[in-house]
Amino acid sequence: MAPLPEVLSAFDFGAMESVRPYGEGHINSTWMATGASRRYVIQQINTHVFADPGAVMDNIVGVTTYLRSQIILEGGDPDRETLTVIPTRSGSSFHTCEDGSAWRAYLFVEGMVCHQKAETPEVFAATGRGFGRFASRLDGYPVAGLATTIPHFHDTRTRLADLERAVDEDSADRVRTCGKDIEFALARSSQAPRLMDSWEAGELPGRVTHNDTKLNNVLIDPVSGRDCVIDLDTVMPGLLAFDFGDAIRYGASTAAEDEPDLEKVHFSLPLFEAYANAYLGTAGAMMTPREKESLAWGARLITYEIGMRFLTDYLQADTYFSTSRPNHNLDRCRTQFTLVAQMEEAFSTMEAIVQTAGT
């Protein structure tokens, strides 16, 4: 039972008309609190995933404060174009309850649209502009001041090592059911270090990255077209290729992430081109030539990486990702690997699109 009375008293919301569960997030538990004139989003931070909620909130407060200053300089509305963290009565960015649970609150951004799927290239382009603006506005942010809240999150080398260990251990006796999937992953092992090695060698600059660039993490104002990037828990130092790649992995597929019928899974070049043009149209000016070249590889490698994560979890009896049917994680893995194979076939076209996108 959530300690909501204690949580509500920790924040200066005033009189509340209602508090109800809200949203469909898989990590944090969320409520909508409605007051006399404003609504608030209240979240319990999942401390199993984010062991240091203070570091998470320090990152979020730092980034949103900086974004607000940039939005004001542009003549925008910071209450609608970035998240507004509501401090506790004591001035903290979150509240720790007596039971040890950690809670935060945001001002609810009214009148925005959240897309779950790229139904058209225009929808996907709007998301690309949002994430591109997010990156561009944070170009001057001191990246070194950000905490790494989930170590090795997009380190494809680490994800490959995790898979190899899961195969060796075969703790759930499942290796025999997915030999071709394991073979697919291991056959591409030489590609796994490409992005991280380039970052560590100084060939690609570290940036403020979102690290969870799904369509539904950009809210769009249907009137003005302005946007608000949400779900900032995984904001960390990273590569722009991470954010670009994860957005493409999720949004440029014609099928759901867990589609069991692989005949329905197609990588869409028109969606890829729409996103690339929009993203580079807003973020391209800040990027080095090597960064721009890395974007197509980001799509290919992040898709490969996420596929390995699903496969690893399947081999370990589904202990990380929530599942709702037998072989759910294996289905997810296979959709990702199908996309990887299709990206490999289209890769020269992807690279050519990126080189001219946004110009």
N, C-alpha and C positions, 0 to 999 in steps of 0.2 A: 504494500500500500504506500503510495507516494506521500511524503510528508508535506502536502500542499499548504496546509495552514501555516506551518513554520516558514515555508518558502515565501508565501505571499506577504507575511509580516516582515520578511527581511528586505523587501523592496518597498519604496514609497509610491505605490500605485494609486492610493486613494481607495474610494469605495469601488468594489468589484460587483458587476451585475451577474457575471457568469464565468466559470472556468471549465473548459472541456478538453478532452483529448483532441489533437489536431495533427493532420498530415500522415504520411506513410513512410517516414524515415526508418531505416533498418539499424541505425547505430544509436542515436540518442532518442530519448522519450520526450515528446513535445505536447504542450498544452497551449490553448488560446485563452487568454484572460481578457475579458471585455469590461472596460470601465465606463464611466459616464460619457467621456468624449474621445477616448482612445482605446485601441486594442494593443495587446502585447503578446509576444511569443515567449513562453517560458519553457526552458529545456533542462532536463537532467542530463548532464554530460556522462557519457559511457566511460567510466574510469577503467574498465577492462581493456578497452581499445586505447584510450588516452590516459595513461597512468599519471601524468602530471597536468591536471587541469589548469593549474596556475600558468604553466608555460603556454598552453593552448590559448588561454585568454590574454596573456601578454602579447602574443603574436597578433591576435585579432584586434585588440585595442590599438596596438601600434599601427597596424595596416589601415584600419578604418579611420583613425585620426588623420593619418597622412592623406588618405583618399578624400576625406572631407575638405581638407585644405586645397587639394587640386581641383575638386569639383567647384568650390567657391570661386577660385581663380578663373575657371571656365564660364562662370555665370550660371552654373547648374544648381540643382536642389539637393543638398547632401542628405536630407532626410529621406529622399526617394531614390538616390543613386548609390547609396552604400548603406550597410547595416548601421544601426544606432544601438550601441551597447547601453543598457540601463544599469547604472551603478546601484549597489545595495545602499541601505541607509548609512552604513559605515564607510561608504566610498569605495568598496572593493568591486572588481569586475564580475565576481561570482560569489555565491554563498555556499558554505559547507554546513550541512545539517548535522544534527547530533548523531545520526546513523552513519555519517561519513560520506553521504551522497553529495555531489557537487551540482549546483544549479546556477543558471544564468538567465538573463532576460534581454530581449530586443524589442524595439518599437516595431510594430507590424507595419509593413509597407502596403498601403491600401491601393486598390484599383489596378493591380499589376496582373499580367498573364504569365502563366507558367506552362511551357510546352513539354510534353512527355515524349514526343516523337517528332522527327523532322518530316512532317507530312509533305512539305514542299521545300525546294532549294531556298526560297525566301525566308522560311522559318529558320532553317539552319544558318543562313547568313546573318540573321538578327542575333543569334547566339554567338556567332563568330565575332561580330562587332563588339558584343558585350565583353567577351573574354579578351579581345584585343585591346579594348579601352582599359580594362583592368590592368593588363600588363604595361601598357603605355603610361598610365597615370602613376604606376609604381616604379618607373624607370629610375628615379632618383632616390628611392628608399634604401637605407643602409641595410643591405641583405645580411651582413655579418651579425646584425643585432637580432635576427630571427632565431628562435630555438628550432631544432629538428625534433619534432614531437613524436614521429614514428621513424626510427632509424632504418635506412636502406629501403625506404618505401618504394621508390622506382629504380632501385638498383637491380637491373635485369640479371647481372652476374649472381647476386645473392638469391634471386628467385630460381635461377637454374640450379644452384647448389642445393637449395631446399628440395627441389624436385628430385634431384639425383639421390639425396639422402632418403626421401620417401620411397623411392623405387627400391633402394637397397634394403630398407627395413621391412617394407611390405607388411605393415602392422595390421592391416585389415584384409589381407589376402585378396587384393584387388588387382595386382599387377597383371594377372592372367587375363583380365577382362578388357584391358586397354593397351595392348602391346603396340598397335599401330600409332596410337596417340603419343605414347612415350617415344617411339621411334621418330615421329615427326618433330617433337621438341628437341631431342638430342641431336638430330641431324643439323640443327641450326645453332648449335652451341657456340660456334665461332663468332656468331653475330652478337651474342649477349653483351660483351664488354664495350661495344662500339661507342655508345653515348657517354657512359660513365668514364671510360678511359679518356675520351676527348675533354670532358669537364676537368678531370684531375690533371690533365696535361696543360690546362689553361687555354685550350683551343676553343672552348665554348664558355662564355661567362655565366656565372651563377646569377640567377634572377629570383625575384619573389614569384613563386609559382603557387597555383591553387591546388593542383594535384587531384582534383575530382571534377573534371570539366564536362559533366553530363549536361544535356540540354536543360533539364529542370533545375539547374543551379544558376540560371540567369532568368530574372524576372523582367518582363518587357512591359513598358507603358504603352497601351494600345493607341493612345492619342499622340503622344510626343515621339514615341519610338525610343526614348531613353531607357536605360536598363540599370539593374541592380544585381550584382553578383553576390550570391548567398552561399551558405554552407562553407564557412571559412576555417573549419577545424583543421584541415590538412595544409593550410598555408605554411610553407616552409621554403628554405633555399632550394633551388632546383634549376632545371633547364626549361626553356620555352618549348623545346621539343616534347617534353613530358605532357604539358598542358594541351598543345596542339594534337599530339598523338592520341591522348585519351578521348578528346572530343571527337576525333575522326572515328576511332574504334567504336564508340557508342552511337554516334549520330549518322555516319555514312553507310550504315548497314540497313538493308531493306527488311530485316527480320529482328525479332526480339532477341535479347542477349541469351535467352535460354531456349530458343527454338529447336525442338528435336528433329524437325524435318529439314535437313541440310539443303534440300533442293530449293528452299525458300530463302536461303542466306546468300545475299549478293552484296558485294562492295560496290557502291554507287559512285562512279567518277563525277557525274553532275553534282551530287551532294558534296563530294570532296572539293570540287572547284568552287562551288558557292561559298563554302566555309573558308577556304584558303584566301579567296579574294576579299572577303569581309574581314577576316582576321588580320591579314597583312595590310589591308587598307587602313586599319587603325593602329597596328603595332609595328608595321614593317619599317618605319623610319628609325626606330630605336635599335634595330637588329643589325648585327654584323653579317657580312656575307656568309661566314661559316654557320651562323645560327640559322639563316634562311635555308641553307643547304641541308641542315639537320632535320628540318620539319618532316619531310617525307619519311625519313628513317624513324622519326619519332612515332608516326602512325604505325609503321610496320613493327617496330620493336615493342611498343607499349601493348599492342594487340597480342603479340607473341608472349609477352610477360604476363598479361592477365590470363591468357589461356593456360600458362604454366601454373599460375596460382590456383585456378579452378581444378586443374588436374592434380596438383599436390594435395589440395583439400579432399578431393575424392579419394585419393590413396590413403589418406589419414582418417577416413571414416567421417568426413564432413564436420569437422570441428570448428571451422572458422565462419564460412559463409552459411547463412540459413538456407535450408532446403525444404521443399514442399512435396517432393516425390522421389522415388528411387532413381538413382543415376542423374539427379538434377545437376550436380556439379560437373559430371562428365558431359552432359548435354551442353552446358555453358562452355566448357573447354572446347568442344568440337565446333561450336559456332565461331569461336575466336580463331581457331586454327584454319577453318575454312576461309575466313576473311584474310588471314595471313597469306595463304596460298594464292588467293585472288589478287592481293596487293603485290605479291611478287611478280605476277604476270603483267600487272599494269604499272610497274614501278617506274619505268622510264617516262611514261606519261605523267605520273604523279610528280616526278622531279621537274619536268618541263612546266607543269602548271604552277608549281611553287615559284619557279624562277621569274615568271611574268605576273604573278598574282599581285593585286593591290596597286598596280601601276596605271 
